[in-house]
Amino acid sequence: MCAEPRPLIVAVEDEPELLNIITEQLEVAGMHVQAYNRCAPALRFLQHNFANLLLLDLTLPDLNGFEMLKELKQQDINIPVIFLTGNSMESDKIKGLNMGGDDYITKPFSYLELVARINAVLRRAESNKDFNVTKNVKTTDGPFPFLGAHVHPDRLEISFPNGKIHKIGRKELGIIAYLNAHVKVVITRKELIHSVWGIHADIRSRSLDQYIVKIRAAFEENGLSLDSFKTVHGIGYIFEPEKTAS
């Protein structure tokens, strides 16, 4: 079984010692950290890469945290944000939350509390997407046939001809739905990742491969094959089922 990918946290903090400690503590807690001491390089990273959460100081040398969040919104870069600052003024807390920030932590703080709050925001971000299971699938989508099985987006499960029901995760469902909608055409790795994870997802991530392994295993365990999903070397994939199951 493939391990769940570690969340990527972008931390923006101009105090070098504090930034190092935050990085160490979050990595010990099982997260990846991309650390910056200015807004500009962090913004460039987020323009081209997916991250799960932004840990953002308010007072920085180039922009303040509010200005960076505003810039992210203008560029349609949607990422959960926790403000991390020595400023405990209630008016700033309210401003940050009203701008779309997900939490506001004042210094000094407990690193255990920081990790707990990050995990809480990550859980909310995962569940607060209304009917969207992934970027390309909603729970309101109807069931559809797939290689002899039936996929049920509303229940996040696959029913197999042998009578077994297999629970699947959001990303597996998104991949299956995209393949089902793009039969017998070449699918680039980039378009598959962006369709499921979102436009700012990191196309270099190996998460896609891990989820494909899980999908193949589920079908093989229930007597069906995913051999019709083939790699097109240097480009991506193609899904060529011999016939459409009913």
N, C-alpha and C positions, 0 to 999 in steps of 0.2 A: 504494500500500500504506500502511495506517495505521501510524504509529509506536506502539510499545508505550508504554502510559502510564507516567509516571514514578512510582516508589514514594513514598508519603507517610510521612515519618518524624515522629513526635511526640517532641520533645526537651524534657526537663524538667531544668533546671539553674538554680541560683539565683545563680551568678556571671555578671553581665551581660556582661562582656567575653568570657568563655569561651563563653557561649551564642551571642553574635554570631559568633564565629569558627567555632564548630561549624556554625551555620546557613549561613555563607558557603561553607565547605568542602564541605558536603554538597550544596548547590545547584550548585556548580561540578562536582561528581561526577554531576550529573544527577538529583538527588532533590528533591522538594518537602519543606519543613520547616515544621511547626507548632510554634512555640517558646513555652515557658512557664517561669516562674521559681517556680511553686508547683504542688503536686499537684492542688488542687481544680479550677482551670480546665481542666487537662489531662484530668482524670477526666470533667468535664462534656462536653468535646469528644468523648471516646471513647464516651460513652454514646449519642451521637447521630450519630457519623460513623465511617466506616471508615478505618483507617490500616494500613499494612503492618508497621510496627515502632515500638516505644517505646524510646527512649534515655533512661534513667532514673538520675538521681543518687540516691545513698543519703541524703545529708543535706540536707533541705529544710526551709523554715520552718514548714510546716503538718503534713505527714506525712513519715515517712521512706520510702525506696523500697520497703522490705519491706512496709510497711503499705499502700502504694498497690497493689502487686501483689496482696496479699491481697484488697483491695477489688475489684479487677478480676475476680479469680477468683470471688468471691461473687456478682458481677453477671453472670457468664457472658460476660464480655468477653474473648475469646481473641485475644491479640496477642503476637507474639514480643517478648521483652524483653531488652535489653542493659543491664546495670548499668554506670554510669560514675561512678567515685568515687575520692577520694583515700585511701580506707581499703583498705590492702593486707593486712589480717588474713585469714589462711587460713580461719578459722572463719566469717567473713562471706561469703567467696567460696562456701564449701560450702553455707551456709544459702541464699544467693541461688539457686544452681543447684538445690538440693533443692526450693525453693519453685516451681520451674518457669521460672526465668530461663534464657535461652539462651546468654548469654555474660557476662563480667565483665571490664571494662577499668579499670585503675587509672591515675590521673593521676601524672605527666605522660605523655602518649601522643603517638604520631605520627598525624597526620591521615590519612596514607595507610593506616596500619594500621587506623584507625577505619573508614574507607570499606571496606577489604577485609573486615573482620569483619562489618560490616553486610551486605555483599553475600553473605557466606557464610551468615549466619543467614537471609537472605531466600531463598536457594536451598534451604536445608534445610527451611524452613517450607513452601515450595512442593512439595517432594517427600515430606515426612513426613506425608502425609494418608492413609496406608494405601490403601484401595481407592477413596477418594473422589477423583473427578476434579474435581467442583465440589460444592457443597452438595447438589445434587439428582441427581447422576449418579455411579455407581460403575463401576470397570473390570469388575466382575463382571456388570453389566447386559448382557443379550443384545442382539444387533443388532435394529434396527427400520427399517421402510420410512418414507421421508419424501420426498414429492413426486416419486416415481419413482426415487429413489436409495435406497441402503441405508446406514444409519449404524451404525458399529461402535465402541461405547464402549471395548471392550477394546484396540482398536488405535489409537484416536483418529484415525479416518479415515472418509471417505465413499466408497463405490463407486458410480460413476455408470453409467447404461445404456450409455454409449459405451465402457465398459471401463476408463476411467481411475479411478485411485485418488487421492484428494485428502486430504492430511494436514490435520487441524484442531487447534486449540488447545483447552485445557480450557474456556475461557469460551464459545467457539463451540459446543462440544458441549453445554454446559449450557443455552444458549439454545435450541438445536434440540430438545433433549429436553423442555424445558418447553413449547414450542409444541406438540410432538407429543402431550403429555399434556393439553393445554387447547385442544382444537379447538372453534371456533365459540362461544367465550365471550370477553367483554371481559377483557383482562389489563391491570391497571394497571402503569405503569412501576415503581412501588415494589415490587410483588410479584414482578415479573420479576427485578429487580436483587437483591432479598433472597433469592430462591430460588437464584440462581446464585452470587452473591458472599457471601451471608450476611446475617444480620439487622442487623449493624452497618455495612453498606456505605453509602457516601455516595450517596444517590439523586440528588444534583445533579451527580454526575460524568458526563462525556460518554463514558466508556469503553464503555457499552452501545451507543451509536450507532456507535462505531468498529467494534465487533465485528459488528454487524448489517450494516454496509457490507461487511465481509470475507465474511460468509456469502452475501450477495446476489451478490457478485462470483464466488465459487466456483461457485454454481449457474449463473449466466449463462455463465461460461466453458465449462461442460459441457452447454450446450443446454437447461437447465431454468430455470424462472422462480420467483422468490419473491414474485410479485405478490399471492398470496393472503394474505400477511402485510401487514396494512394498519394505518396509524396512525389511532387514534380521538382526534381533537384534544381536548386538555385532559384526557384520561384515560390513554391508553396505546395499546394495540394490540388487534387481533383477527386470528386465524389461521383463514381459511376456505377450505381446499382444496376444489376441486370434487368430488374423489373421493379415496378412500384408495387409495394405490398398494400393490400386492402384491409 
